Amino acid sequence: MMFEPSLIEQDADGFRTCGTCLERKPISEFYKDGIDANGNPRYRRDCKQCYRISRLKSRRGVK
Ligand SMILES: [Zn+2]
């Protein structure tokens, strides 16, 4: 079952919930991923920590 996109939208107070570890973290803990149609920055759904972990895993050939 997929997460609904609305569950991982950016929160109003500068925090958002990571789509991988589901922890609530400041927006600075997420990498930017372009801008949306309104010119607002978009962020990856996984936090920097999870992104780093997933990169390490993929480098070792582990999913
Ligand atoms: Zn995370």
N, CA, C, O and the ligand as a Tripos MOL2 file, in Angstrom:
@<TRIPOS>MOLECULE
protein
  253   251    64     0     0
PROTEIN
NO_CHARGES

@<TRIPOS>ATOM
      1 N           0.8440   -1.2040    0.0000 N.3       1 MET1
      2 CA          0.0000    0.0000    0.0000 C.3       1 MET1
      3 C           0.8750    1.2490    0.0000 C.2       1 MET1
      4 O           1.7900    1.3830    0.8120 O.2       1 MET1
      5 N           0.5800    2.1460   -0.9130 N.am      2 MET2
      6 CA          1.3700    3.3740   -1.0390 C.3       2 MET2
      7 C           0.9000    4.4140   -0.0330 C.2       2 MET2
      8 O          -0.2630    4.4310    0.3700 O.2       2 MET2
      9 N           1.8380    5.2910    0.3680 N.am      3 PHE3
     10 CA          1.4510    6.4260    1.1930 C.3       3 PHE3
     11 C           0.7020    7.4410    0.3500 C.2       3 PHE3
     12 O           1.0580    7.6910   -0.8020 O.2       3 PHE3
     13 N          -0.3260    8.0170    0.9250 N.am      4 GLU4
     14 CA         -1.0060    9.1100    0.2350 C.3       4 GLU4
     15 C          -0.0720   10.3210    0.1960 C.2       4 GLU4
     16 O           0.5460   10.6420    1.2110 O.2       4 GLU4
     17 N           0.0470   10.9980   -0.9390 N.am      5 PRO5
     18 CA          0.9340   12.1690   -1.0090 C.3       5 PRO5
     19 C           0.6180   13.2150    0.0550 C.2       5 PRO5
     20 O           1.5190   13.9040    0.5340 O.2       5 PRO5
     21 N          -0.6470   13.3370    0.4260 N.am      6 SER6
     22 CA         -1.0280   14.3670    1.3950 C.3       6 SER6
     23 C          -0.3770   14.1250    2.7530 C.2       6 SER6
     24 O          -0.2440   15.0570    3.5470 O.2       6 SER6
     25 N           0.0270   12.8920    3.0290 N.am      7 LEU7
     26 CA          0.6360   12.5910    4.3210 C.3       7 LEU7
     27 C           2.0590   13.1160    4.4290 C.2       7 LEU7
     28 O           2.5820   13.2710    5.5330 O.2       7 LEU7
     29 N           2.6880   13.3890    3.2960 N.am      8 ILE8
     30 CA          4.0790   13.8110    3.3360 C.3       8 ILE8
     31 C           4.2660   15.1960    2.7490 C.2       8 ILE8
     32 O           5.3760   15.5580    2.3600 O.2       8 ILE8
     33 N           3.2040   15.9720    2.6780 N.am      9 GLU9
     34 CA          3.3300   17.3600    2.2520 C.3       9 GLU9
     35 C           4.1380   18.1400    3.2750 C.2       9 GLU9
     36 O           4.2030   17.7820    4.4510 O.2       9 GLU9
     37 N           4.7510   19.2130    2.7970 N.am     10 GLN10
     38 CA          5.4960   20.0620    3.7210 C.3      10 GLN10
     39 C           4.5510   20.6700    4.7430 C.2      10 GLN10
     40 O           3.4910   21.1860    4.3880 O.2      10 GLN10
     41 N           4.9350   20.6080    6.0090 N.am     11 ASP11
     42 CA          4.1340   21.2060    7.0660 C.3      11 ASP11
     43 C           4.3350   22.7160    7.0970 C.2      11 ASP11
     44 O           5.3330   23.2340    6.5950 O.2      11 ASP11
     45 N           3.3790   23.4090    7.6890 N.am     12 ALA12
     46 CA          3.3810   24.8750    7.6410 C.3      12 ALA12
     47 C           4.4960   25.4900    8.4750 C.2      12 ALA12
     48 O           4.9140   26.6160    8.2020 O.2      12 ALA12
     49 N           4.9810   24.7890    9.4720 N.am     13 ASP13
     50 CA          5.9570   25.3800   10.3780 C.3      13 ASP13
     51 C           7.3920   25.0230   10.0260 C.2      13 ASP13
     52 O           8.2780   25.1210   10.8750 O.2      13 ASP13
     53 N           7.6360   24.6100    8.7860 N.am     14 GLY14
     54 CA          9.0040   24.3530    8.3530 C.3      14 GLY14
     55 C           9.4810   22.9500    8.6590 C.2      14 GLY14
     56 O          10.6590   22.6370    8.4850 O.2      14 GLY14
     57 N           8.5880   22.1190    9.1060 N.am     15 PHE15
     58 CA          8.9140   20.7110    9.3240 C.3      15 PHE15
     59 C           8.1650   19.8790    8.3010 C.2      15 PHE15
     60 O           7.1340   20.2990    7.7760 O.2      15 PHE15
     61 N           8.6900   18.7020    8.0260 N.am     16 ARG16
     62 CA          7.9370   17.7530    7.2280 C.3      16 ARG16
     63 C           8.2870   16.3460    7.6890 C.2      16 ARG16
     64 O           9.2910   16.1230    8.3650 O.2      16 ARG16
     65 N           7.4450   15.4200    7.3120 N.am     17 THR17
     66 CA          7.6310   14.0390    7.7370 C.3      17 THR17
     67 C           8.3580   13.2750    6.6520 C.2      17 THR17
     68 O           7.9440   13.2850    5.4920 O.2      17 THR17
     69 N           9.4400   12.6140    7.0220 N.am     18 CYS18
     70 CA         10.2010   11.8040    6.0780 C.3      18 CYS18
     71 C           9.3530   10.6280    5.6080 C.2      18 CYS18
     72 O           8.7050    9.9640    6.4170 O.2      18 CYS18
     73 N           9.3540   10.3710    4.3110 N.am     19 GLY19
     74 CA          8.5660    9.2800    3.7620 C.3      19 GLY19
     75 C           9.1840    7.9160    4.0050 C.2      19 GLY19
     76 O           8.5480    6.8910    3.7580 O.2      19 GLY19
     77 N          10.4270    7.8940    4.4900 N.am     20 THR20
     78 CA         11.1080    6.6130    4.7220 C.3      20 THR20
     79 C          11.1110    6.2430    6.1980 C.2      20 THR20
     80 O          10.6560    5.1600    6.5670 O.2      20 THR20
     81 N          11.6280    7.1450    7.0590 N.am     21 CYS21
     82 CA         11.6870    6.8100    8.4910 C.3      21 CYS21
     83 C          10.4670    7.3430    9.2420 C.2      21 CYS21
     84 O          10.2680    7.0210   10.4130 O.2      21 CYS21
     85 N           9.6450    8.1630    8.5630 N.am     22 LEU22
     86 CA          8.4090    8.7090    9.1220 C.3      22 LEU22
     87 C           8.6570    9.6110   10.3330 C.2      22 LEU22
     88 O           7.7430    9.8600   11.1200 O.2      22 LEU22
     89 N           9.8880   10.0980   10.4810 N.am     23 GLU23
     90 CA         10.1840   11.0560   11.5380 C.3      23 GLU23
     91 C           9.9140   12.4630   11.0320 C.2      23 GLU23
     92 O          10.0950   12.7660    9.8520 O.2      23 GLU23
     93 N           9.4800   13.3060   11.9410 N.am     24 ARG24
     94 CA          9.2280   14.6970   11.6000 C.3      24 ARG24
     95 C          10.5260   15.4700   11.7800 C.2      24 ARG24
     96 O          11.0980   15.4800   12.8700 O.2      24 ARG24
     97 N          10.9940   16.1170   10.7140 N.am     25 LYS25
     98 CA         12.2940   16.7730   10.7480 C.3      25 LYS25
     99 C          12.1840   18.1490   10.1230 C.2      25 LYS25
    100 O          11.2890   18.3940    9.3140 O.2      25 LYS25
    101 N          13.1100   19.0760   10.5000 N.am     26 PRO26
    102 CA         13.1130   20.3970    9.8680 C.3      26 PRO26
    103 C          13.4210   20.2850    8.3830 C.2      26 PRO26
    104 O          14.1010   19.3590    7.9410 O.2      26 PRO26
    105 N          12.9120   21.2390    7.6270 N.am     27 ILE27
    106 CA         13.0450   21.2130    6.1700 C.3      27 ILE27
    107 C          14.5060   21.2030    5.7400 C.2      27 ILE27
    108 O          14.8370   20.7550    4.6420 O.2      27 ILE27
    109 N          15.3790   21.7020    6.6160 N.am     28 SER28
    110 CA         16.8100   21.7250    6.2870 C.3      28 SER28
    111 C          17.4100   20.3270    6.2710 C.2      28 SER28
    112 O          18.5280   20.1310    5.7960 O.2      28 SER28
    113 N          16.6660   19.3570    6.7890 N.am     29 GLU29
    114 CA         17.1450   17.9660    6.7820 C.3      29 GLU29
    115 C          16.7170   17.2150    5.5290 C.2      29 GLU29
    116 O          16.8920   16.0000    5.4340 O.2      29 GLU29
    117 N          16.1440   17.9560    4.5510 N.am     30 PHE30
    118 CA         15.7260   17.3390    3.2980 C.3      30 PHE30
    119 C          16.4480   18.0100    2.1400 C.2      30 PHE30
    120 O          16.6690   19.2210    2.1590 O.2      30 PHE30
    121 N          16.8100   17.2360    1.1440 N.am     31 TYR31
    122 CA         17.4120   17.7960   -0.0520 C.3      31 TYR31
    123 C          16.3390   18.3980   -0.9400 C.2      31 TYR31
    124 O          15.2400   17.8570   -1.0600 O.2      31 TYR31
    125 N          16.6680   19.5280   -1.5630 N.am     32 LYS32
    126 CA         15.7540   20.1290   -2.5350 C.3      32 LYS32
    127 C          15.6940   19.2620   -3.7880 C.2      32 LYS32
    128 O          16.6690   18.6100   -4.1620 O.2      32 LYS32
    129 N          14.5390   19.2730   -4.4190 N.am     33 ASP33
    130 CA         14.3180   18.4490   -5.6100 C.3      33 ASP33
    131 C          13.5400   19.2520   -6.6350 C.2      33 ASP33
    132 O          12.4610   18.8530   -7.0730 O.2      33 ASP33
    133 N          14.1160   20.4130   -7.0180 N.am     34 GLY34
    134 CA         13.4740   21.2510   -8.0260 C.3      34 GLY34
    135 C          12.4140   22.1630   -7.4240 C.2      34 GLY34
    136 O          12.3560   22.3380   -6.2070 O.2      34 GLY34
    137 N          11.5740   22.7430   -8.2810 N.am     35 ILE35
    138 CA         10.4990   23.6120   -7.8280 C.3      35 ILE35
    139 C           9.1920   23.1370   -8.4120 C.2      35 ILE35
    140 O           9.1600   22.4760   -9.4500 O.2      35 ILE35
    141 N           8.1030   23.4840   -7.7300 N.am     36 ASP36
    142 CA          6.7950   23.0760   -8.2370 C.3      36 ASP36
    143 C           6.2370   24.1370   -9.1900 C.2      36 ASP36
    144 O           6.9230   25.1080   -9.5080 O.2      36 ASP36
    145 N           5.0110   23.9530   -9.6380 N.am     37 ALA37
    146 CA          4.4120   24.8310  -10.6320 C.3      37 ALA37
    147 C           4.2410   26.2540  -10.1200 C.2      37 ALA37
    148 O           4.1290   27.1890  -10.9130 O.2      37 ALA37
    149 N           4.2210   26.4240   -8.8090 N.am     38 ASN38
    150 CA          4.0560   27.7480   -8.2170 C.3      38 ASN38
    151 C           5.3850   28.4230   -7.9030 C.2      38 ASN38
    152 O           5.4060   29.5280   -7.3600 O.2      38 ASN38
    153 N           6.4930   27.7680   -8.2380 N.am     39 GLY39
    154 CA          7.8050   28.3360   -7.9720 C.3      39 GLY39
    155 C           8.3020   28.0770   -6.5600 C.2      39 GLY39
    156 O           9.3330   28.6180   -6.1610 O.2      39 GLY39
    157 N           7.5900   27.2650   -5.8050 N.am     40 ASN40
    158 CA          8.0370   26.9140   -4.4590 C.3      40 ASN40
    159 C           9.0080   25.7300   -4.5410 C.2      40 ASN40
    160 O           8.8330   24.8240   -5.3560 O.2      40 ASN40
    161 N          10.0280   25.7540   -3.6870 N.am     41 PRO41
    162 CA         10.9630   24.6170   -3.7170 C.3      41 PRO41
    163 C          10.2710   23.3270   -3.3310 C.2      41 PRO41
    164 O           9.4300   23.2900   -2.4330 O.2      41 PRO41
    165 N          10.6450   22.2780   -4.0260 N.am     42 ARG42
    166 CA         10.1580   20.9410   -3.6660 C.3      42 ARG42
    167 C          11.3000   20.2030   -2.9930 C.2      42 ARG42
    168 O          12.4720   20.4810   -3.2500 O.2      42 ARG42
    169 N          10.9560   19.2710   -2.1420 N.am     43 TYR43
    170 CA         11.9730   18.5210   -1.4140 C.3      43 TYR43
    171 C          11.7500   17.0390   -1.6210 C.2      43 TYR43
    172 O          10.6310   16.5810   -1.8540 O.2      43 TYR43
    173 N          12.8470   16.2990   -1.5290 N.am     44 ARG44
    174 CA         12.7380   14.8430   -1.5940 C.3      44 ARG44
    175 C          11.8490   14.3630   -0.4600 C.2      44 ARG44
    176 O          11.7360   15.0240    0.5730 O.2      44 ARG44
    177 N          11.2140   13.2060   -0.6560 N.am     45 ARG45
    178 CA         10.3180   12.6990    0.3820 C.3      45 ARG45
    179 C          11.0920   12.0110    1.5000 C.2      45 ARG45
    180 O          10.5590   11.8000    2.5900 O.2      45 ARG45
    181 N          12.3620   11.6590    1.2290 N.am     46 ASP46
    182 CA         13.1760   11.0580    2.2830 C.3      46 ASP46
    183 C          14.1980   12.0830    2.7890 C.2      46 ASP46
    184 O          14.6950   12.8990    2.0130 O.2      46 ASP46
    185 N          14.5050   12.0400    4.0730 N.am     47 CYS47
    186 CA         15.4220   13.0030    4.6750 C.3      47 CYS47
    187 C          16.8650   12.6980    4.2620 C.2      47 CYS47
    188 O          17.1490   11.6550    3.6740 O.2      47 CYS47
    189 N          17.7670   13.6280    4.5790 N.am     48 LYS48
    190 CA         19.1640   13.4590    4.1840 C.3      48 LYS48
    191 C          19.7370   12.1640    4.7270 C.2      48 LYS48
    192 O          20.4940   11.4710    4.0480 O.2      48 LYS48
    193 N          19.3680   11.8440    5.9580 N.am     49 GLN49
    194 CA         19.8890   10.6320    6.5880 C.3      49 GLN49
    195 C          19.4310    9.3870    5.8210 C.2      49 GLN49
    196 O          20.2360    8.5060    5.5190 O.2      49 GLN49
    197 N          18.1400    9.3220    5.5120 N.am     50 CYS50
    198 CA         17.6230    8.1680    4.7840 C.3      50 CYS50
    199 C          18.1860    8.1110    3.3710 C.2      50 CYS50
    200 O          18.4670    7.0320    2.8490 O.2      50 CYS50
    201 N          18.3490    9.2770    2.7590 N.am     51 TYR51
    202 CA         18.9050    9.3200    1.4100 C.3      51 TYR51
    203 C          20.3120    8.7490    1.4150 C.2      51 TYR51
    204 O          20.6870    7.9850    0.5260 O.2      51 TYR51
    205 N          21.0960    9.1310    2.4380 N.am     52 ARG52
    206 CA         22.4700    8.6440    2.5450 C.3      52 ARG52
    207 C          22.4730    7.1310    2.7410 C.2      52 ARG52
    208 O          23.2700    6.4210    2.1260 O.2      52 ARG52
    209 N          21.5860    6.6430    3.5950 N.am     53 ILE53
    210 CA         21.5090    5.2060    3.8540 C.3      53 ILE53
    211 C          21.1190    4.4520    2.5870 C.2      53 ILE53
    212 O          21.7000    3.4120    2.2760 O.2      53 ILE53
    213 N          20.1370    4.9740    1.8570 N.am     54 SER54
    214 CA         19.6930    4.2740    0.6610 C.3      54 SER54
    215 C          20.7910    4.2670   -0.3990 C.2      54 SER54
    216 O          20.9140    3.3160   -1.1720 O.2      54 SER54
    217 N          21.5870    5.3340   -0.4280 N.am     55 ARG55
    218 CA         22.7020    5.3700   -1.3830 C.3      55 ARG55
    219 C          23.7550    4.3380   -1.0050 C.2      55 ARG55
    220 O          24.2810    3.6440   -1.8750 O.2      55 ARG55
    221 N          24.0630    4.2330    0.2670 N.am     56 LEU56
    222 CA         25.0420    3.2470    0.7140 C.3      56 LEU56
    223 C          24.5750    1.8440    0.3760 C.2      56 LEU56
    224 O          25.3590    1.0180   -0.0890 O.2      56 LEU56
    225 N          23.2980    1.5740    0.6110 N.am     57 LYS57
    226 CA         22.7520    0.2530    0.3310 C.3      57 LYS57
    227 C          22.8280   -0.0630   -1.1570 C.2      57 LYS57
    228 O          23.2180   -1.1660   -1.5390 O.2      57 LYS57
    229 N          22.4560    0.9040   -2.0030 N.am     58 SER58
    230 CA         22.4510    0.6380   -3.4320 C.3      58 SER58
    231 C          23.8740    0.4290   -3.9500 C.2      58 SER58
    232 O          24.0940   -0.3040   -4.9140 O.2      58 SER58
    233 N          24.8560    1.0970   -3.2810 N.am     59 ARG59
    234 CA         26.2330    0.9190   -3.7000 C.3      59 ARG59
    235 C          26.7100   -0.5110   -3.4040 C.2      59 ARG59
    236 O          27.5350   -1.0770   -4.1210 O.2      59 ARG59
    237 N          26.1640   -1.0640   -2.3320 N.am     60 ARG60
    238 CA         26.5350   -2.4460   -1.9830 C.3      60 ARG60
    239 C          25.6620   -3.4700   -2.7120 C.2      60 ARG60
    240 O          25.8500   -4.6740   -2.5370 O.2      60 ARG60
    241 N          24.7220   -3.0110   -3.5160 N.am     61 GLY61
    242 CA         23.8760   -3.9290   -4.2550 C.3      61 GLY61
    243 C          22.7650   -4.5150   -3.4150 C.2      61 GLY61
    244 O          22.2030   -5.5530   -3.7630 O.2      61 GLY61
    245 N          22.4330   -3.8470   -2.2830 N.am     62 VAL62
    246 CA         21.3660   -4.3260   -1.4170 C.3      62 VAL62
    247 C          20.1880   -3.3800   -1.5430 C.2      62 VAL62
    248 O          20.3600   -2.1640   -1.4640 O.2      62 VAL62
    249 N          19.0030   -3.9150   -1.7360 N.am     63 LYS63
    250 CA         17.8380   -3.0650   -1.8550 C.3      63 LYS63
    251 C          17.1720   -2.8650   -0.5040 C.2      63 LYS63
    252 O          16.1610   -2.1680   -0.4110 O.2      63 LYS63
    253 ZN         14.1860    9.7340    7.1050 Zn       64 ZN64
@<TRIPOS>BOND
     1     1     2 1
     2     2     3 1
     3     3     4 2
     4     3     5 am
     5     5     6 1
     6     6     7 1
     7     7     8 2
     8     7     9 am
     9     9    10 1
    10    10    11 1
    11    11    12 2
    12    11    13 am
    13    13    14 1
    14    14    15 1
    15    15    16 2
    16    15    17 am
    17    17    18 1
    18    18    19 1
    19    19    20 2
    20    19    21 am
    21    21    22 1
    22    22    23 1
    23    23    24 2
    24    23    25 am
    25    25    26 1
    26    26    27 1
    27    27    28 2
    28    27    29 am
    29    29    30 1
    30    30    31 1
    31    31    32 2
    32    31    33 am
    33    33    34 1
    34    34    35 1
    35    35    36 2
    36    35    37 am
    37    37    38 1
    38    38    39 1
    39    39    40 2
    40    39    41 am
    41    41    42 1
    42    42    43 1
    43    43    44 2
    44    43    45 am
    45    45    46 1
    46    46    47 1
    47    47    48 2
    48    47    49 am
    49    49    50 1
    50    50    51 1
    51    51    52 2
    52    51    53 am
    53    53    54 1
    54    54    55 1
    55    55    56 2
    56    55    57 am
    57    57    58 1
    58    58    59 1
    59    59    60 2
    60    59    61 am
    61    61    62 1
    62    62    63 1
    63    63    64 2
    64    63    65 am
    65    65    66 1
    66    66    67 1
    67    67    68 2
    68    67    69 am
    69    69    70 1
    70    70    71 1
    71    71    72 2
    72    71    73 am
    73    73    74 1
    74    74    75 1
    75    75    76 2
    76    75    77 am
    77    77    78 1
    78    78    79 1
    79    79    80 2
    80    79    81 am
    81    81    82 1
    82    82    83 1
    83    83    84 2
    84    83    85 am
    85    85    86 1
    86    86    87 1
    87    87    88 2
    88    87    89 am
    89    89    90 1
    90    90    91 1
    91    91    92 2
    92    91    93 am
    93    93    94 1
    94    94    95 1
    95    95    96 2
    96    95    97 am
    97    97    98 1
    98    98    99 1
    99    99   100 2
   100    99   101 am
   101   101   102 1
   102   102   103 1
   103   103   104 2
   104   103   105 am
   105   105   106 1
   106   106   107 1
   107   107   108 2
   108   107   109 am
   109   109   110 1
   110   110   111 1
   111   111   112 2
   112   111   113 am
   113   113   114 1
   114   114   115 1
   115   115   116 2
   116   115   117 am
   117   117   118 1
   118   118   119 1
   119   119   120 2
   120   119   121 am
   121   121   122 1
   122   122   123 1
   123   123   124 2
   124   123   125 am
   125   125   126 1
   126   126   127 1
   127   127   128 2
   128   127   129 am
   129   129   130 1
   130   130   131 1
   131   131   132 2
   132   131   133 am
   133   133   134 1
   134   134   135 1
   135   135   136 2
   136   135   137 am
   137   137   138 1
   138   138   139 1
   139   139   140 2
   140   139   141 am
   141   141   142 1
   142   142   143 1
   143   143   144 2
   144   143   145 am
   145   145   146 1
   146   146   147 1
   147   147   148 2
   148   147   149 am
   149   149   150 1
   150   150   151 1
   151   151   152 2
   152   151   153 am
   153   153   154 1
   154   154   155 1
   155   155   156 2
   156   155   157 am
   157   157   158 1
   158   158   159 1
   159   159   160 2
   160   159   161 am
   161   161   162 1
   162   162   163 1
   163   163   164 2
   164   163   165 am
   165   165   166 1
   166   166   167 1
   167   167   168 2
   168   167   169 am
   169   169   170 1
   170   170   171 1
   171   171   172 2
   172   171   173 am
   173   173   174 1
   174   174   175 1
   175   175   176 2
   176   175   177 am
   177   177   178 1
   178   178   179 1
   179   179   180 2
   180   179   181 am
   181   181   182 1
   182   182   183 1
   183   183   184 2
   184   183   185 am
   185   185   186 1
   186   186   187 1
   187   187   188 2
   188   187   189 am
   189   189   190 1
   190   190   191 1
   191   191   192 2
   192   191   193 am
   193   193   194 1
   194   194   195 1
   195   195   196 2
   196   195   197 am
   197   197   198 1
   198   198   199 1
   199   199   200 2
   200   199   201 am
   201   201   202 1
   202   202   203 1
   203   203   204 2
   204   203   205 am
   205   205   206 1
   206   206   207 1
   207   207   208 2
   208   207   209 am
   209   209   210 1
   210   210   211 1
   211   211   212 2
   212   211   213 am
   213   213   214 1
   214   214   215 1
   215   215   216 2
   216   215   217 am
   217   217   218 1
   218   218   219 1
   219   219   220 2
   220   219   221 am
   221   221   222 1
   222   222   223 1
   223   223   224 2
   224   223   225 am
   225   225   226 1
   226   226   227 1
   227   227   228 2
   228   227   229 am
   229   229   230 1
   230   230   231 1
   231   231   232 2
   232   231   233 am
   233   233   234 1
   234   234   235 1
   235   235   236 2
   236   235   237 am
   237   237   238 1
   238   238   239 1
   239   239   240 2
   240   239   241 am
   241   241   242 1
   242   242   243 1
   243   243   244 2
   244   243   245 am
   245   245   246 1
   246   246   247 1
   247   247   248 2
   248   247   249 am
   249   249   250 1
   250   250   251 1
   251   251   252 2
@<TRIPOS>SUBSTRUCTURE
     1 MET1         2 RESIDUE 1 A MET
     2 MET2         6 RESIDUE 1 A MET
     3 PHE3        10 RESIDUE 1 A PHE
     4 GLU4        14 RESIDUE 1 A GLU
     5 PRO5        18 RESIDUE 1 A PRO
     6 SER6        22 RESIDUE 1 A SER
     7 LEU7        26 RESIDUE 1 A LEU
     8 ILE8        30 RESIDUE 1 A ILE
     9 GLU9        34 RESIDUE 1 A GLU
    10 GLN10       38 RESIDUE 1 A GLN
    11 ASP11       42 RESIDUE 1 A ASP
    12 ALA12       46 RESIDUE 1 A ALA
    13 ASP13       50 RESIDUE 1 A ASP
    14 GLY14       54 RESIDUE 1 A GLY
    15 PHE15       58 RESIDUE 1 A PHE
    16 ARG16       62 RESIDUE 1 A ARG
    17 THR17       66 RESIDUE 1 A THR
    18 CYS18       70 RESIDUE 1 A CYS
    19 GLY19       74 RESIDUE 1 A GLY
    20 THR20       78 RESIDUE 1 A THR
    21 CYS21       82 RESIDUE 1 A CYS
    22 LEU22       86 RESIDUE 1 A LEU
    23 GLU23       90 RESIDUE 1 A GLU
    24 ARG24       94 RESIDUE 1 A ARG
    25 LYS25       98 RESIDUE 1 A LYS
    26 PRO26      102 RESIDUE 1 A PRO
    27 ILE27      106 RESIDUE 1 A ILE
    28 SER28      110 RESIDUE 1 A SER
    29 GLU29      114 RESIDUE 1 A GLU
    30 PHE30      118 RESIDUE 1 A PHE
    31 TYR31      122 RESIDUE 1 A TYR
    32 LYS32      126 RESIDUE 1 A LYS
    33 ASP33      130 RESIDUE 1 A ASP
    34 GLY34      134 RESIDUE 1 A GLY
    35 ILE35      138 RESIDUE 1 A ILE
    36 ASP36      142 RESIDUE 1 A ASP
    37 ALA37      146 RESIDUE 1 A ALA
    38 ASN38      150 RESIDUE 1 A ASN
    39 GLY39      154 RESIDUE 1 A GLY
    40 ASN40      158 RESIDUE 1 A ASN
    41 PRO41      162 RESIDUE 1 A PRO
    42 ARG42      166 RESIDUE 1 A ARG
    43 TYR43      170 RESIDUE 1 A TYR
    44 ARG44      174 RESIDUE 1 A ARG
    45 ARG45      178 RESIDUE 1 A ARG
    46 ASP46      182 RESIDUE 1 A ASP
    47 CYS47      186 RESIDUE 1 A CYS
    48 LYS48      190 RESIDUE 1 A LYS
    49 GLN49      194 RESIDUE 1 A GLN
    50 CYS50      198 RESIDUE 1 A CYS
    51 TYR51      202 RESIDUE 1 A TYR
    52 ARG52      206 RESIDUE 1 A ARG
    53 ILE53      210 RESIDUE 1 A ILE
    54 SER54      214 RESIDUE 1 A SER
    55 ARG55      218 RESIDUE 1 A ARG
    56 LEU56      222 RESIDUE 1 A LEU
    57 LYS57      226 RESIDUE 1 A LYS
    58 SER58      230 RESIDUE 1 A SER
    59 ARG59      234 RESIDUE 1 A ARG
    60 ARG60      238 RESIDUE 1 A ARG
    61 GLY61      242 RESIDUE 1 A GLY
    62 VAL62      246 RESIDUE 1 A VAL
    63 LYS63      250 RESIDUE 1 A LYS
    64 ZN64       253 GROUP 0 **** ****
